[in-house]
Every structure is written in C-alpha cells, then in structure tokens.
Amino acid sequence: MITNIGTIDRIVRVVAGVVLLSLLFFLEGASRWFGLVGVVLVLTGAFSFCPAYRLIGLSTCGNKDGGGCGSGGCGCS
C-alpha cells in the first residue's frame, strides 16, 4: 500500500479527528455536524494515505519513493 503520511502527521490527524468527532456530542444545532470532518481525519490517519496529498504531490512520509508499508522511513510496520 502506498503511504504518504508520516508518523507525526498520523498522530495529529487521529487526535484532531477524535476531538472533532466529539463535537457531535457536545454541540447543538447545525454546527455539531462539523464534527463529521473528524471521520476523514481518523481514516486518513489510520490508513496513512491522504488522497489530497497525492493530488498535489505532497508527502510527509520520510520514504522518498512512496513505497508501501514496511518499506521503512515512514514508521509504519
């Protein structure tokens, strides 16, 4: 699997995603649905792949060739 998200980026995405998801329980009205953005962050963090990064050619993964998991440099195993 191609990865383009490094370890620190993954951690930040998952934490921010969980915080945003918690808005579903703490906010009222239409603004609470903003918390669903957290689903995207949690999923991209879990899979170490961001389609938006791919489109613009960005990678926070230390692996220069964009190799798969376990190829080193990204911190995933």
C-alpha positions as CSV (number, residue, x, y, z in Angstrom):
1,M,0.0,0.0,0.0
2,I,1.3,3.4,-0.9
3,T,1.8,5.7,2.1
4,N,2.1,9.5,2.1
5,I,1.5,10.4,5.7
6,G,4.4,10.2,8.3
7,T,4.1,9.1,11.9
8,I,3.7,12.6,13.4
9,D,1.1,13.6,10.8
10,R,-0.8,10.4,11.6
11,I,-0.9,11.1,15.3
12,V,-2.0,14.7,14.8
13,R,-4.7,13.6,12.4
14,V,-6.1,10.9,14.7
15,V,-6.1,13.1,17.7
16,A,-7.7,16.0,15.8
17,G,-10.2,13.6,14.3
18,V,-11.3,12.3,17.7
19,V,-11.6,15.8,19.0
20,L,-13.8,16.8,16.0
21,L,-15.9,13.7,16.4
22,S,-16.6,14.6,20.0
23,L,-18.3,17.8,18.7
24,L,-21.2,15.6,17.7
25,F,-21.9,15.1,21.4
26,F,-21.1,18.5,22.8
27,L,-22.5,21.0,20.3
28,E,-26.2,21.5,19.4
29,G,-27.8,22.6,16.2
30,A,-26.3,22.6,12.7
31,S,-22.8,23.3,13.9
32,R,-22.5,19.9,15.5
33,W,-22.3,18.2,12.1
34,F,-18.9,19.9,11.5
35,G,-17.6,17.1,13.7
36,L,-18.1,14.7,10.9
37,V,-14.9,16.1,9.3
38,G,-13.2,14.0,12.1
39,V,-14.1,10.8,10.2
40,V,-11.9,11.9,7.3
41,L,-9.0,12.7,9.6
42,V,-9.3,9.4,11.5
43,L,-9.5,7.3,8.3
44,T,-6.6,9.1,6.6
45,G,-4.5,8.7,9.8
46,A,-5.4,5.0,10.1
47,F,-4.5,4.2,6.5
48,S,-1.5,6.5,6.3
49,F,-2.8,7.8,3.0
50,C,-4.3,11.1,2.1
51,P,-5.8,11.5,-1.4
52,A,-5.4,15.3,-1.3
53,Y,-1.7,14.9,-0.6
54,R,-1.5,12.5,-3.6
55,L,-3.2,15.0,-5.9
56,I,-0.8,17.8,-5.0
57,G,2.3,15.6,-4.8
58,L,2.9,16.1,-1.1
59,S,4.2,13.5,1.3
60,T,5.1,13.8,5.0
61,C,6.4,10.3,4.9
62,G,10.2,10.0,5.2
63,N,10.3,7.4,2.4
64,K,11.1,9.3,-0.8
65,D,9.8,6.8,-3.3
66,G,6.4,6.5,-1.7
67,G,6.8,2.8,-1.1
68,G,4.4,0.6,0.8
69,C,4.1,-0.1,4.5
70,G,7.1,-1.8,6.0
71,S,9.5,-0.3,3.4
72,G,11.0,1.9,6.1
73,G,11.2,5.6,6.6
74,C,7.5,6.1,7.5
75,G,7.4,4.5,10.9
76,C,4.7,2.1,9.9
77,S,5.0,-1.6,10.1
